[in-house]
Amino acid sequence: MQTDLDPRNLIGRKAFDRNGTKIGTIDEIYLDDATGVPEWAAIRTGLFSRDAFVPLEPSELLDGALHVPFDRALIKDAPDFGVGRHLSPDQEIQLYHHYGLDTAPPPPLLPDRDFGNLAGTEEEAEA
């Protein structure tokens, strides 16, 4: 997904599943709390139906429409958290699991290693 795209420009665009079947219209965009990057789209799946959350990564914006690499049935079965509210980290994890996306935390930083004595310290220790 383009990270330089203004999320306000996504609202109102059509969304299609992996087979090119129309899912609905984008109602809202949710930004990542830490980075401010657009992370989720809430897509209205029909006139009287609810909004379904879909991840913007690995979705693509092509010819003015959002193309989501998931089947329409999977999208319609996504957990319903309601729109207009903040997604908690737990809710995001549930959504990532629903779509089968990796949610593993980044690997821990390796501890600093001792690569030997600094220049000049050996001589000082022997003196």
Summary of the structure (lengths in Angstrom):
residues: 127
radius of gyration: 22.2
end to end distance: 61.3
largest distance: 84.3
contacts: 287
relative contact order: 0.16
helix: 19%
strand: 24%
